[in-house]
């Protein structure tokens, strides 16, 4: 049973004091239903997630008490991708014909404040500062820069591209371009990463309507098909966020495993992708994920980014809506934002941030603590 996406909706990301996170999720859900041309009462099931704005299943209070099974999903930054895969499997199994995936959040300002006890780690891990993800990712990209000759200028160019793309996206939070010089010279947070090299916790909501592929034309003339949908957790020997130690024998991380599985499921390869959305909670993540997802070899990012290959008009456009850097990261919605963007791209409806040359295949990747990756491959 193949699965199609037939409706999409988004609430703008950033800060919206007038609406709760739940209301932002309901806003996105109503737009998705409208896009698919159906009513809430037509939805047979839902999956959704929110880390800081209440339970996603409370959306029924806004949308209607129809008695459907609505399952909450919590999987760190991979919550949105995990919700989508759950819904994909529910339809692919033949149990349901049409359902909704949704995610929303409304985070406080400042860095996420995780508790080591909730992840099975001793208090010492927080006391030495490693629960601060800014510090962990700064140390990780330091090593990667040393091992693969990635320059500080290339870090800044990833941010510059994100803010250029965000300026073309009406739903982005950061809608003003920022120069390389300003990015490099902004406040140092954790060396080598400055203020404008990190995303921020944010607000926003996204909803998608999924159905059996053979029913897709009932809802839209522009269905987008889920050709691959995979999720993997870490194996022993991979070094991930909130890892309390580093094994002597290193192995590939969950992104590599999930990516390979998704390409095999879809029957395509990295060179076939026309547009890619990769997790970019900070600039180093985008750089490392380019290689981990198979789009280049380690170290090739330096030349590719300097040449503009990852820009909207480049040979491998990455994070065309501005990514997490320009949109911020409301955890429940972030992975679904990537899918929303790719559906727009494959429909040819992305406006000023549209990839040229009629894209046909699109890729999303989301990564969450403590080492979870979810991948989708979409085809029109």
VMD Tcl script that draws the C-alpha trace (Angstrom):
set ca {
  {0.00 0.00 0.00}
  {1.67 3.25 -1.13}
  {1.04 6.49 0.78}
  {0.48 10.03 -0.51}
  {0.48 13.50 1.06}
  {-2.62 15.33 -0.16}
  {-2.91 18.32 2.19}
  {-0.47 20.66 3.94}
  {-0.81 23.53 6.38}
  {1.58 25.70 8.36}
  {1.44 28.38 11.04}
  {4.30 30.89 10.60}
  {7.33 30.15 12.77}
  {8.94 32.59 15.20}
  {7.09 34.31 18.05}
  {3.29 34.70 18.09}
  {2.26 36.01 21.55}
  {-1.42 36.18 20.58}
  {-1.72 32.41 19.98}
  {-0.89 29.43 22.19}
  {1.07 26.56 20.72}
  {-2.11 24.51 20.60}
  {-3.88 27.26 18.65}
  {-0.98 27.40 16.20}
  {-1.30 23.66 15.67}
  {-5.05 24.02 15.07}
  {-4.40 26.85 12.59}
  {-2.07 24.58 10.59}
  {-4.50 21.65 10.81}
  {-7.39 23.70 9.40}
  {-5.23 24.85 6.48}
  {-4.19 21.24 5.76}
  {-7.82 20.08 5.79}
  {-8.76 22.92 3.47}
  {-5.87 22.07 1.16}
  {-7.10 18.47 0.90}
  {-10.71 19.57 0.51}
  {-11.99 17.53 3.46}
  {-13.44 18.07 6.93}
  {-12.05 17.04 10.33}
  {-14.82 14.45 10.60}
  {-13.33 12.68 7.55}
  {-10.01 12.05 9.36}
  {-9.73 8.46 10.65}
  {-6.65 8.84 12.90}
  {-3.92 11.28 13.88}
  {-0.36 11.30 15.20}
  {1.24 14.41 16.64}
  {3.81 15.83 19.00}
  {4.60 18.85 21.14}
  {7.40 19.16 23.67}
  {6.45 22.41 25.43}
  {2.90 23.36 24.42}
  {0.75 20.59 25.86}
  {-0.41 17.28 24.45}
  {-0.95 17.18 20.70}
  {-4.11 15.11 21.11}
  {-5.70 18.12 22.83}
  {-6.17 19.47 19.29}
  {-9.49 17.61 19.29}
  {-10.77 20.32 21.64}
  {-10.13 22.83 18.84}
  {-11.05 20.70 15.82}
  {-13.90 18.55 17.10}
  {-14.65 15.59 19.35}
  {-15.06 12.86 16.75}
  {-13.65 9.96 18.76}
  {-10.68 9.22 16.50}
  {-7.52 7.56 17.83}
  {-5.01 10.41 18.30}
  {-1.57 9.25 19.48}
  {1.00 11.59 21.03}
  {4.61 11.18 19.84}
  {7.70 12.37 21.72}
  {11.13 11.74 20.20}
  {13.26 14.82 20.78}
  {14.03 16.86 17.67}
  {12.92 13.84 15.60}
  {9.34 14.11 16.93}
  {7.91 15.38 13.65}
  {9.67 12.77 11.54}
  {8.63 10.04 13.99}
  {4.98 11.18 13.82}
  {5.05 11.07 10.04}
  {6.57 7.59 9.93}
  {3.95 6.37 12.42}
  {1.15 7.65 10.19}
  {2.84 6.27 7.08}
  {2.95 2.81 8.66}
  {-0.68 3.05 9.81}
  {-1.87 3.63 6.23}
  {0.62 1.28 4.61}
  {-0.63 -1.54 6.85}
  {-4.10 -1.15 5.35}
  {-5.70 -0.25 8.70}
  {-6.67 3.29 7.63}
  {-7.38 5.24 4.45}
  {-6.75 8.84 5.50}
  {-5.22 10.53 8.53}
  {-3.45 13.60 9.88}
  {0.07 14.22 11.15}
  {0.62 17.37 13.15}
  {3.21 19.03 15.35}
  {3.43 22.34 17.16}
  {5.38 23.99 19.95}
  {5.90 27.19 21.88}
  {9.27 27.21 23.61}
  {10.66 29.67 26.13}
  {13.52 31.89 25.05}
  {17.05 30.63 25.68}
  {18.70 27.26 25.19}
  {16.85 24.01 25.85}
  {17.35 22.91 29.46}
  {17.49 19.11 29.41}
  {17.82 17.05 32.59}
  {20.50 14.29 32.49}
  {18.42 12.03 34.77}
  {15.68 11.83 32.12}
  {18.21 10.33 29.70}
  {19.77 7.87 32.10}
  {22.93 9.95 32.58}
  {24.54 10.91 35.88}
  {24.31 14.45 37.25}
  {28.04 14.87 36.54}
  {27.22 15.17 32.82}
  {25.27 18.36 33.44}
  {27.78 19.65 35.98}
  {30.58 19.60 33.38}
  {28.38 21.49 30.92}
  {27.69 18.80 28.33}
  {23.91 18.99 28.68}
  {24.24 22.36 26.93}
  {23.82 21.29 23.32}
  {25.58 24.44 22.12}
  {28.76 23.21 23.83}
  {28.44 19.63 22.58}
  {27.92 20.61 18.95}
  {30.71 23.19 19.11}
  {33.14 20.49 20.27}
  {31.89 18.09 17.60}
  {32.36 20.55 14.73}
  {35.77 21.58 16.11}
  {36.97 18.02 15.65}
  {35.31 17.72 12.25}
  {36.93 20.96 11.03}
  {40.32 19.70 12.15}
  {39.89 16.27 10.55}
  {38.41 17.46 7.23}
  {39.80 20.98 6.65}
  {36.56 22.94 7.01}
  {37.13 26.69 7.38}
  {35.43 29.25 9.64}
  {34.35 31.11 6.51}
  {32.46 28.02 5.35}
  {30.62 27.87 8.68}
  {29.48 31.44 8.15}
  {28.45 30.80 4.55}
  {26.00 28.12 5.75}
  {24.31 30.75 7.94}
  {24.42 33.37 5.19}
  {22.62 31.00 2.80}
  {20.02 30.14 5.46}
  {19.12 33.79 6.06}
  {18.99 34.51 2.32}
  {16.53 31.64 1.91}
  {14.57 32.73 4.98}
  {14.17 36.20 3.48}
  {12.31 34.55 0.57}
  {10.01 32.48 2.80}
  {6.94 34.28 4.20}
  {6.58 31.67 6.98}
  {10.16 32.01 8.29}
  {11.12 33.74 11.53}
  {14.37 35.37 10.36}
  {13.50 37.23 7.17}
  {16.51 39.55 6.82}
  {19.77 38.49 5.10}
  {22.90 38.66 7.30}
  {26.38 39.05 5.85}
  {29.27 36.65 6.38}
  {31.23 39.35 8.22}
  {28.37 40.03 10.62}
  {27.90 36.31 11.25}
  {31.59 35.72 11.97}
  {31.90 38.80 14.19}
  {28.70 38.26 16.18}
  {28.83 37.15 19.82}
  {30.79 33.95 20.37}
  {28.57 31.33 22.03}
  {30.76 28.22 22.01}
  {33.91 28.36 19.91}
  {33.83 28.22 16.87}
  {30.08 28.88 16.73}
  {28.77 32.45 17.01}
  {25.26 33.69 17.75}
  {24.10 33.62 14.13}
  {25.38 30.07 13.61}
  {22.74 28.57 15.93}
  {19.00 28.22 15.56}
  {16.74 29.27 18.43}
  {13.89 27.50 20.21}
  {10.76 28.90 18.56}
  {7.04 28.61 17.92}
  {5.02 27.25 15.02}
  {2.80 24.46 13.80}
  {2.54 22.15 10.76}
  {-0.07 19.62 9.68}
  {-0.14 17.10 6.83}
  {-2.99 14.98 5.45}
  {-1.93 11.48 4.35}
  {-3.96 8.89 2.47}
  {-3.75 5.69 0.46}
  {-2.00 6.49 -2.80}
  {-4.80 4.96 -4.85}
  {-7.23 7.44 -3.23}
  {-4.99 10.51 -3.66}
  {-6.75 12.00 -6.69}
  {-9.95 12.24 -4.63}
  {-8.31 15.02 -2.66}
  {-5.84 16.81 -4.94}
  {-4.52 17.08 -8.47}
  {-0.97 17.38 -7.10}
  {-0.36 14.43 -4.73}
  {3.15 13.82 -3.44}
  {4.12 10.24 -2.70}
  {6.16 8.93 0.23}
  {8.63 6.61 -1.48}
  {10.84 6.17 1.57}
  {10.30 6.72 5.29}
  {12.77 5.36 7.83}
  {13.98 6.00 11.36}
  {17.01 4.63 13.20}
  {18.47 4.99 16.67}
  {22.17 4.95 17.56}
  {24.37 1.88 17.63}
  {27.16 1.26 20.12}
  {30.20 3.19 18.99}
  {28.49 6.20 17.45}
  {29.05 9.52 19.21}
  {25.79 11.43 19.57}
  {24.35 14.30 21.55}
  {24.01 13.33 25.24}
  {26.45 10.42 24.82}
  {28.21 10.08 28.19}
  {31.38 8.62 26.62}
  {33.08 7.92 23.31}
  {33.81 4.32 22.39}
  {37.31 3.35 21.25}
  {35.83 1.75 18.11}
  {33.74 4.26 16.17}
  {30.78 3.31 13.96}
  {28.45 5.29 11.72}
  {25.70 7.26 13.41}
  {21.95 6.80 13.02}
  {21.77 9.30 10.16}
  {24.00 7.12 7.98}
  {21.94 4.03 8.80}
  {18.57 5.73 8.24}
  {19.72 7.34 5.00}
  {20.94 4.07 3.50}
  {17.68 2.37 4.48}
  {15.57 5.16 2.95}
  {17.45 5.09 -0.36}
  {17.09 1.33 -0.52}
  {13.36 1.54 0.24}
  {12.80 4.20 -2.44}
  {15.04 2.55 -5.04}
  {16.97 5.78 -5.67}
  {20.28 7.31 -4.61}
  {21.68 10.63 -3.35}
  {22.44 11.88 -6.87}
  {18.76 11.52 -7.79}
  {17.59 14.09 -5.21}
  {16.56 17.50 -6.55}
  {16.11 19.26 -3.20}
  {17.17 18.40 0.37}
  {16.14 19.57 3.83}
  {18.80 18.57 6.40}
  {18.80 19.11 10.16}
  {20.68 22.34 10.83}
  {20.23 23.21 14.48}
  {23.64 24.84 13.99}
  {25.85 25.28 10.94}
  {28.11 22.35 11.79}
  {25.11 20.01 11.75}
  {24.24 20.92 8.16}
  {27.86 20.45 7.08}
  {28.27 17.05 8.75}
  {24.81 15.87 7.67}
  {25.62 16.56 4.02}
  {28.16 13.73 4.22}
  {26.24 11.50 6.65}
  {23.25 11.47 4.28}
  {25.46 10.49 1.35}
  {25.40 13.74 -0.64}
  {29.19 14.16 -0.54}
  {32.32 12.75 1.06}
  {33.69 14.12 4.33}
  {35.66 17.28 3.52}
  {34.02 17.94 0.15}
  {31.62 20.37 1.86}
  {34.34 23.05 1.91}
  {34.44 23.39 -1.88}
  {30.72 22.73 -2.41}
  {29.62 25.44 0.02}
  {32.21 27.94 -1.18}
  {31.03 27.37 -4.77}
  {27.36 27.91 -3.84}
  {26.27 24.34 -4.64}
  {23.83 24.30 -1.70}
  {22.00 27.49 -2.72}
  {18.52 27.34 -4.24}
  {19.92 27.58 -7.77}
  {22.89 25.31 -7.04}
  {23.54 21.69 -7.95}
  {22.37 20.37 -4.54}
  {19.98 22.87 -2.89}
  {19.86 22.39 0.88}
  {17.35 23.90 3.33}
  {15.54 25.98 0.74}
  {13.13 27.53 3.27}
  {15.96 28.70 5.54}
  {16.10 25.55 7.67}
  {16.15 25.68 11.46}
  {18.64 28.56 11.31}
  {16.08 30.94 9.77}
  {12.88 29.32 11.07}
  {13.91 28.40 14.60}
  {13.08 25.02 16.10}
  {9.68 24.34 17.64}
  {10.46 20.68 18.35}
  {7.07 19.17 17.51}
  {6.79 21.02 14.19}
  {10.35 21.21 12.92}
  {10.62 17.89 11.06}
  {7.17 18.38 9.52}
  {8.21 21.85 8.32}
  {10.83 20.13 6.16}
  {8.16 17.91 4.59}
  {5.84 20.89 4.09}
  {8.65 22.67 2.23}
  {9.39 19.67 0.03}
  {5.73 19.26 -0.90}
  {5.69 22.92 -1.97}
  {8.85 22.36 -4.00}
  {7.48 19.27 -5.76}
  {4.19 21.05 -6.49}
  {6.10 24.04 -7.89}
  {4.44 26.31 -5.30}
  {7.44 27.54 -3.30}
  {7.42 31.03 -4.80}
  {10.64 33.01 -4.38}
  {12.40 30.02 -2.82}
  {11.37 27.57 -5.57}
  {14.11 25.27 -6.86}
  {14.38 25.54 -10.67}
  {14.17 22.79 -13.30}
  {10.94 21.10 -12.17}
  {12.11 19.01 -9.14}
  {10.74 15.47 -8.94}
  {12.45 13.93 -5.88}
  {12.93 15.53 -2.47}
  {14.66 14.44 0.75}
  {14.18 15.31 4.42}
  {16.41 14.47 7.37}
  {15.81 15.22 11.03}
  {18.08 14.34 13.94}
  {17.17 14.28 17.62}
  {18.66 13.51 21.00}
  {19.91 11.11 22.16}
  {20.81 9.87 18.67}
  {17.71 9.35 16.50}
  {17.39 10.08 12.79}
  {14.30 10.06 10.57}
  {14.40 10.30 6.78}
  {11.74 10.74 4.10}
  {12.02 10.63 0.32}
  {9.15 12.28 -1.55}
  {8.24 11.97 -5.23}
  {5.62 13.79 -7.25}
}
mol new
graphics top color blue
foreach p $ca { graphics top sphere $p radius 0.5 }
foreach p [lrange $ca 0 end-1] q [lrange $ca 1 end] { graphics top cylinder $p $q radius 0.2 }
display resetview
